[in-house]
Amino acid sequence: MPQLTAFRPNRSLQASETCSNCPNFQNFYDERSRGWCSHFDQVTRTHHPRTATCNATIGVPSHRACPVGNLAGVARKVQSHQSVMVELITHELDIDPEDGFTSPKDEQTIKIDVPKIFRQVVEQVIASHQKFTGYYVARFWKPEEDEF
């Protein structure tokens, strides 16, 4: 005789972390389920599982990696700002009268301190400085020790 069983959802199960849940992911809403990862500057899929390496680089605390809840908060408070070299290019262009090629009027490479090395954070810090209005971030990198 078959037995009837009522199934209840297990509340302890959590949905798997995917790129679509990441704050650095911008969904394209296309038929191939793609989007842009602004942290790694590459195209990724919405269903792509977030790895431990990804979580570690973007600063997401993992409950599996850190069983003591207060320890993750202490580690974040101890972390200080990091120095970043930024190449800035002006939006204004010069036109060479001989060959007609255009080039930026001004380029600068500066060192700034940011809490996290993300393009969005670097651009926000640059935008907060009045002397860099009219410039955009061409590239940025973590400097070597001899670059200081």
Secondary structure as GFF3:
##gff-version 3
##sequence-region A 1 148
A	DSSP	three_ten_helix	19	21	.	.	.	ID=ss1
A	DSSP	beta_strand	25	27	.	.	.	ID=ss2
A	DSSP	beta_strand	34	37	.	.	.	ID=ss3
A	DSSP	beta_strand	42	45	.	.	.	ID=ss4
A	DSSP	alpha_helix	52	58	.	.	.	ID=ss5
A	DSSP	alpha_helix	69	78	.	.	.	ID=ss6
A	DSSP	beta_strand	82	90	.	.	.	ID=ss7
A	DSSP	beta_strand	93	95	.	.	.	ID=ss8
A	DSSP	beta_strand	102	104	.	.	.	ID=ss9
A	DSSP	beta_strand	107	114	.	.	.	ID=ss10
A	DSSP	alpha_helix	119	128	.	.	.	ID=ss11
A	DSSP	three_ten_helix	130	132	.	.	.	ID=ss12
A	DSSP	beta_strand	135	141	.	.	.	ID=ss13
A	DSSP	three_ten_helix	145	147	.	.	.	ID=ss14
###
